[in-house]
Amino acid sequence: MAGILPERKVRDLIDAEEKSIEAMRSAGFTATQVVPEGGMFPGSGAVIILDGKSADEMVLKRGTAVFSQLVEGDKGLSGNYYWGDGQVARTLQASYICYAT
């Protein structure tokens, strides 16, 4: 609903065969912080090791970030939910309360 997906975990989205992982490894990177994309709150991130044959082998630390983004033009229930009538502040407050508890 409205791009708010706090239950989404980046671990479930990692593809160990993704070409960008090999490119990062070739450039000398060994670990990185990754977050899901899409929507206002697309889920929680993780620190991953850029080695391994599966997501389980790659994830070093889960739940290291809660990512959010404000993208003009994305539509939600109110038509332009990212910028409309204080909804951003209410959503940020609700997300903080849920994440902190």
Secondary structure, DSSP 8 states (H G I E B T S, - for coil): -TTB-TT-BGGGG--TT-HHHHHHHHTT--EEEE---SSSB-EEEEEEES--SSHHHHEEEEEEEEE----TT---TTSSTTTSTTHHHHHHHHHHHHHH-
